[in-house]
Amino acid sequence: MITKIAVSSGKGGTGKTFIATNIAIIMAKKGRKVRYLDCDVEAPNGHLFLKPQIDEEEDVMILSPVGVDEEKCINCGDCAEACHYNAIAVIKEKVLFFRELCHACGACQVVCPTDAVIEGERKIGVLRLGKSGLINFHYALLETAEGGMSPRLVKKVKSYIGEGINILDSSPGTSCPVVETVKDVDLCVLVTDPTPFSINDLKLAVAMSREVGQEPVVIVNRAEYGNDNLKEYLSSEKLEIVGEIPDDRQIAEVYSRGDIVVEKLPQYKELFEKIAHKIMEASKEKRFVRKKKREEIDKVKKKIGKPKQYETPAQKNLKNLW
């Protein structure tokens, strides 16, 4: 049986990797077959705690536009109009290609009437496979200046999902790599803490999770409540808390050394065992997704539109230079 559990958060620093690594250790020690997939491809750090022995490494390559054949190009501008990322600009009779902005979506090739777009191989990152004790470990590291390729690399990491419990350590936030990580999992676990910033970003993460069909559960880290703001929000959204981790200096010291809390602080082993059990039970349930009203989402979407070519003053000045 394949079980997929994504551990995510609305912002960085809430303890997402702390939770994911300790849960992985607990489940492995219970005799479960565990696979840890670090999907935070821009800044993977699960390996700093689980310390896997890396056995394989491979470059991740994709086919991507690399330029335009000037002999075939008729400067129609269709490619620039089709590109949602402004990776192509047609200025008078010259085509400018900005590789760092290209998301390799293929739209320019589809609309080009003369097949002038040149395609080539492009390295977007490196994938590493290994083992940490009984845990199968997989992570990838994105190439510099390849931010737009994060979802592609996440998808490559997810291709190693297999039999047993798969723990997907997501990047923080609500952007495309996070969406790619949490969609199609059996359970999305959101890690937060009682600070105002975390509560604000938790709301965004909950909305994102529900939009991709996930009704998340919540773990509260550093659970020292100065007020009832977090509890009131969770109650109003009917979000289940599957665990609360105390705000303990000892935990912070162990984590800062790159160690596993359930191994160094045995008093927390039972707590994490209970959290792991609740997570597994929740992953088996058919969870009702409480989405926001469609009208509210549409209002936000109307404010977001694709900017036209040369819309900014800088782009207009560039156009005039030619």
N, C-alpha and C positions, 0 to 999 in steps of 0.2 A: 504493500500500500504506500502511496506517495502522499505525504502531507507537506504543504508549503505554508510557512509562517514568516511574514514580513515584519521586521521590527523597524519602525520609522519614527520620525518626530517632526514637529513644525519648525524647529530651529536647532542649531548646533549646540552642543554642550549640555544637553539634558540627561545624558547617560545612556544613549541608545546602544552603543557598542558594549558598554558595561553590562547592560541587561542581556544582550544577545550572546556574548561570550560565556557568561555565567550560566545562562539557561542551556547552552549547548553542552557545557561540561556536566551539568546535572543530568541531562537526558542521556548522555553517553554513559555515565556511571550507572544509570539504571538499566543498562543493557540495550538501549535503543540504538538503531543504526542512524547516525547523525551526519548530515552534510552541512557545512557552514559555507555560505556563498556571500562574500563581501561585495555588495553591489554599489558601494560608494567609490566608484571608479576614479573620481577626481582626488580623493584623499582617503584611500583604504587604510584602516588601522587595526582591524581585527587580528592580523598576524603579529602585532606587537604584544598581544596578550596570550593568544593560543600558541604562538611560536611554532608554526608547522615546519616540517622538513619538506622543502620544495623538491619535487622529483621531476617535474616537467615545466617547460616554459616555451611559449610560442608567440610570435608576432600576430596581431590581429589585423588583417588587411581587408579593404573593401574596394570595389570599383567606384570611381568618382570622376566627374568632369575635371579636366586639368587645363583646358584652354579651348581655343576656337581655331579651326582651319580657315585661315584668311582667304584662301582661294575659293572655298565653297561658300563662305559667308556672304550674304547679300545685304547685311546691316538693316534687316527689317525691324529689329528690336523686340521680336516676340519672346526671345529668351529672357530679356531683362524684365518684361512685363509679367512673365510667368513666375519669376523668382521671388518668393516671399521673404527672402533673407538678404536681398540687395547684393548678392554675390556677383552679379553681372550688371554692367552699365554700358550702354551704347551712347557714345558721345560723337556726334557728327558721323564720321565713317570709321570710327575705331571702337572695337569691343574691348572693354576692360574686365578682367576676371580676377576676383578677390578670393583666393583659395581658402583663407581662414574663415570666411563667412559662409562658404558652401556647406550645405547639409546633405549633399549627395542624394537629394530627393528624386532627381531624374526629370523634373518638370521641363527643364531647358531642352533636354533631348527629345522629349515628346512633342514639343511645339515647334522645334526647328524644322522648317520646310526643306532644307537642303542637307540635313544630316551633317552639319558643320561642327557640332560639339565633339571635342576629342575626349575620350575616356581613358583613364589609366589607373594603376594600383595606388592605393594610399594607405599608409600605416596609421592606424588610429590608437593603438595601444599594445600592451603586452599582457598576456594571460599566464598566470602561474597556478599550478596544481600541486597539491601535496597532502600530507597527513599530519594531524596533531593528536598523537596518541591513537585513539579509535575514531577520531573525527576526520572525515574527508574535508579537505580545505581547498577552496577555489577563490581566487581574487584576480582583479585586473587593475592595471594602472594606465590611465589615459595619457596619450602623448601631449606634450606642451602645445598650446594654441589649438587644441582640437575639442574645445568645449561643446560644440554643436554635435559631436559624435558620441557624447555620453550615453544616450539611450541605445545606440547600436552596440556599444561595449557592454552595457548592462544586459542586453539581450543575449550576447555571447556567453556571459557568465551564467545566465539563467538556463542556457542550453545544457548545462551539466546537472540540472535537477534530476534526481533519481530516486530509487526506492528508499523508503524510510522517511525520517524527519528532515526537511530542508529548511534551515534558518537563513533567511535573506536579510542581511544587514544593509538597510537602505541609506542613501545619502539624506541629509536633513532638508527640510523645506517642502515645497509643493511643485517643483519644476518637473520638466519632462523625464529626467532620470528616475525621480521618485515615482512618478506615474507608471513608468515602465517596470519598476520593481514591484509595486504593490498590486498591480492589476493581475487578475487570474490566480491570486493566492487563496488559500483556505481561510486564513485569518490575518488581519492587519492589526498589529499591536503598536499603539502610539505611546511614546514615552514623554512625559512632561514633568514639570515641577511647579510649585505654587507661586512663582514670580509673575508679575504682570506681563512681561515680555513673552514668557512661555505660554501663558494662558491665551494671549492674543494669537500667537502662532499655532497653538493647538486648534483653535477655531478654524484656521485656514486649512490645517492638515485634515481635520474631520470633514470639512466640506469637500476637499479633494478626494478623500477616501470614498465618500458616499457617491461622488460623481462618477467614479470608476466601478461602482457596484460593490463596495466593501463597507460593512458596518463594523467599525473598529472597536477594540477594547482598549483600556487605558492602564498604564502603570505610572504611578506617581513616584518619582525619585526625589530624594531630599525632602521627604514629606513632613516638613515643619510648617504648619499652616499659621500664617499671621492674621488671616481673615478667612471668610467663607467664599471668596470669589470663585475659586476653582471648583469647590464642591457644588456651589449653586449652578455653575455652568454645566457641569457633568450631569447634575440632576435634571436640569431643564432640557438637556439633549438626550436624556435616558441612556447615557453611556456607562457601560459597566467597568468598574475598577477591579482588575484582577490581581493587583498587588500594590503595596506601598513600601518603599524602601526608606528607612530612617535617615535623617541628616546626621550621619556619624562621621567624625573626623577620621576614625580608623579605616573606614571604607575608602575615603579620599586618599589616605596615605598608601594603602595597598594598591589602589588603582593607578596612582601617580608613578608607582614603581613598575607598572606593567605586569602586575600579578593578578591572579584570579581570586576574588573575594571568598568564594565558597571553599577554596582550598586553604587560604591563609587565615580566615576567620570562621572557624567551624560553627560558631553560634548563629551564622546566617544561612547555613546549609538547609535547615528545615524551612525557612521562609522561602528560599528559592525553589525548593521542592514543591511547596504549595502553589507557588506562582506557575511553575512548569506544568503542574497537574491542571490548573484552571485554564491555562492556554490550550493544552491538548483537548480538554473537554469543549472549550469554546470553538475550536477548529472543526469539531465534528458536527456542530449545530448548523442548521439552516437559519441564517440571521436576516432579519427584516431590515432593509436599508431605508433609513429615514432621510430622504433627499429633501433639499430645499425646493421651494416652489419654482417651477420652470420660469415664471415671469421675472423672478428676482435675478436668476442667472442671465436671462436675456438682456436685462438692463445693463449689466456689467459688460456683456459681450458687445453691445452696441457702441460702447465707449472705446472699444479696441478695434482698430482698422489697420489694414496694411498701408504704410506710407507710400506715396507715389515717388517715382524717381525724381531726384533733384528737388525734393520738397524742402529740405533744410537750407539755410543760407549758405553753408559750406558747400553743399552739393550744387547750388545755383552758381556760386563763384567758380567751381570747377568746370561747370558746363560752359561758362563764358570764356574761360581760358582757351577752350578749343575752338 
